[in-house]
Amino acid sequence: MRGSLKLFSWFKIPVYLHWSFSLLVLFLLYMLIGEGELSMEVVIWQLILFVALFGSVLLHEFGHALMARKYGVHTQDIILTPIGGIARLERMPEQPKQELWVAIAGPMVNVVIAILLVLIARFVVYSGEIEWYFFKAFVQNWISLNADDTDLVLMLQDTEVYFSEAKLTLPRLMAVNLMMVLFNMIPAFPMDGGRILRALLAMQLGRSTATRAASIIGQVIAVIFVVLGLYYSAFTLTLIGFFVFTTARSENSMVQLEHLLGDFKALDVQRTQFTRLRGNDWMHTAIEQMARGLERNFLVVDLDDQLLGALKEEEILKAAKQKNTSSEIKNHLQVPIDIVHEQESLKYVHFLISQKNAGIVAVVDDQMQLTGVIDAAGLQNFFKIRS
């Protein structure tokens, strides 16, 4: 993942840290060090809290990813950013009930974390009634976004009950997990609440109409975020509002496109006149062919016209840049090639090209004879005509 650092893989899903995360870490260190009165204990526990918070975010995203895997949906990776985590699913399940479970799985992870924290707090850390009262008071205070704990701290001092920095970390982590649940349940894309709303509406209206309705609701909420953010000078809320607005529009456009593609087959778009390259041809042939024509990706066959693979544009450009023109084409192939039946839904072909970066897709008939190809340029021309 460009611009990101791979941390590890869990359940065979790679986890990346986005480069912008370093800015957040530097800002946090600046804030902690800038507070000259803070002890080393406070700084250490603040850093522990910071790591625990993003651990909760990571588990939230794994909730989505593992539930999606249950329905046969692969997760490309999970990216941690300063504003949260992103589980990049290849697609969302189209059946409303499946999408509902995938969307709700993330917040449910945070609910489970919150329940575990409550049990630990009540029966291990805050066993006394006074301590338990202040635990609940601190959680309620932070959920209400009140960062000033002065009154509670003064009340705590009067009781002569000591709350170490380690003890304060627990209610803070509890509050953040509850806030993650509440925030993610707002019915606006790309938050989980928007997908849950779309799934519930789709059970009655169908996916396309449900997405359009959920998108409008999400954009209205986004505008409210922007207005409130500007009014209260809350830059983060304004930024989130713009992000939600654009994402809601994008989600609607994508689903409407998928709805359109569902009405067509590969047969309707395939290009029957295309260039076949030979595996023993030199790369010079491919370079010249791309320079003189409109094709960017090519199918490669052997002397018996049997498919060997595909030669993608990036391999041709790489050979041209390195002046590697005398190398045989068969040494630069993408194998195996993506092959679809001519009656395959165009939606699946679009998924192969746009999500799996197929470059070019071979189309065959019932006898597995090659009848044509579909590439990104062909799909773009199709979209232009249909629009």
CORWOHU-V935087 format. One record per residue. SS is DSSP state (~ for helix, > for strand, _ for the rest). NEAR is the number of other C-alpha atoms within 12 Angstrom. Layout:
BEGIN
SS;NEAR + SS;NEAR
END
This chain:
BEGIN
_;18 + _;10 + _;15 + >;20 + >;22 + >;20 + >;18 + >;16 + >;18 + >;19 + _;18 + _;16 + >;26 + >;28 + >;33 + >;29 + >;31 + >;27 + _;20 + _;20 + ~;23 + ~;18 + ~;16 + ~;22 + ~;22 + ~;17 + ~;15 + ~;22 + ~;19 + ~;14 + ~;17 + ~;23 + ~;19 + ~;14 + _;14 + _;12 + _;12 + _;17 + _;16 + ~;15 + ~;18 + ~;22 + ~;25 + ~;20 + ~;24 + ~;29 + ~;25 + ~;21 + ~;28 + ~;25 + ~;19 + ~;22 + ~;33 + ~;31 + ~;24 + ~;36 + ~;39 + ~;38 + ~;34 + ~;37 + ~;42 + ~;42 + ~;34 + ~;44 + ~;43 + ~;32 + ~;31 + ~;34 + ~;28 + ~;18 + _;23 + _;19 + _;23 + _;28 + >;35 + >;27 + >;34 + >;40 + >;37 + >;38 + >;26 + _;24 + _;22 + >;28 + >;34 + >;33 + >;40 + >;27 + >;30 + _;23 + _;33 + _;36 + _;28 + _;28 + _;22 + ~;27 + ~;26 + ~;29 + ~;38 + ~;32 + ~;32 + ~;40 + ~;42 + ~;35 + ~;33 + ~;42 + ~;37 + ~;32 + ~;31 + ~;38 + ~;28 + ~;22 + ~;31 + ~;28 + ~;19 + ~;20 + ~;31 + ~;28 + ~;19 + ~;20 + ~;31 + ~;23 + ~;15 + ~;16 + ~;25 + _;27 + _;17 + _;16 + ~;16 + ~;22 + ~;30 + ~;28 + ~;22 + ~;34 + ~;36 + ~;26 + ~;26 + ~;35 + ~;33 + ~;23 + ~;25 + ~;27 + ~;25 + _;17 + _;16 + _;17 + _;16 + _;14 + _;21 + ~;13 + ~;16 + ~;27 + ~;22 + ~;16 + ~;20 + ~;23 + ~;16 + ~;12 + ~;16 + _;12 + _;22 + _;20 + _;26 + _;19 + ~;22 + ~;22 + ~;29 + ~;34 + ~;33 + ~;40 + ~;40 + ~;38 + ~;39 + ~;39 + ~;38 + ~;36 + ~;40 + ~;34 + ~;28 + ~;36 + ~;31 + ~;22 + ~;26 + ~;35 + _;27 + _;28 + _;33 + _;42 + _;41 + _;40 + _;41 + ~;38 + ~;35 + ~;40 + ~;45 + ~;35 + ~;38 + ~;45 + ~;36 + ~;29 + ~;27 + ~;26 + ~;22 + ~;17 + ~;18 + _;22 + ~;34 + ~;29 + ~;23 + ~;30 + ~;43 + ~;34 + ~;32 + ~;41 + ~;39 + ~;30 + ~;28 + ~;40 + ~;34 + ~;25 + ~;32 + ~;34 + ~;26 + ~;23 + ~;29 + ~;26 + ~;21 + ~;20 + ~;20 + ~;19 + ~;13 + _;13 + _;14 + _;16 + ~;17 + ~;18 + ~;25 + ~;24 + ~;23 + ~;33 + ~;31 + ~;29 + ~;26 + ~;37 + ~;32 + ~;25 + ~;25 + ~;36 + ~;28 + ~;22 + ~;34 + ~;33 + ~;20 + ~;25 + ~;29 + ~;25 + ~;29 + ~;28 + ~;25 + ~;21 + ~;26 + _;22 + _;20 + _;26 + >;24 + ~;36 + ~;26 + ~;26 + ~;36 + _;36 + >;28 + _;21 + _;15 + _;27 + _;24 + >;31 + >;36 + >;30 + _;31 + _;22 + _;26 + >;26 + ~;37 + ~;27 + ~;29 + ~;44 + ~;35 + ~;21 + ~;25 + ~;25 + ~;17 + ~;11 + _;14 + _;17 + _;31 + _;30 + _;41 + >;46 + >;45 + >;42 + >;26 + _;19 + _;14 + _;10 + _;16 + _;18 + >;32 + >;30 + >;33 + >;41 + >;45 + _;36 + ~;31 + ~;23 + ~;31 + ~;36 + ~;25 + ~;20 + ~;27 + ~;23 + ~;14 + _;15 + _;16 + _;22 + _;24 + _;20 + _;25 + >;23 + ~;35 + ~;29 + ~;25 + ~;33 + _;32 + >;29 + _;19 + _;17 + _;29 + _;30 + >;34 + >;35 + >;29 + _;32 + _;24 + _;29 + >;26 + ~;36 + ~;29 + ~;31 + ~;41 + ~;40 + ~;30 + ~;28 + ~;30 + ~;24 + _;20 + _;22 + _;22 + _;34 + _;37 + >;42 + >;49 + >;43 + >;37 + >;26 + _;20 + _;13 + _;10 + _;16 + _;18 + >;30 + >;27 + >;31 + >;43 + >;45 + >;40 + ~;32 + ~;24 + ~;32 + ~;33 + ~;18 + ~;16 + ~;24 + ~;19 + ~;11 + ~;10 + ~;14 + _;10
END
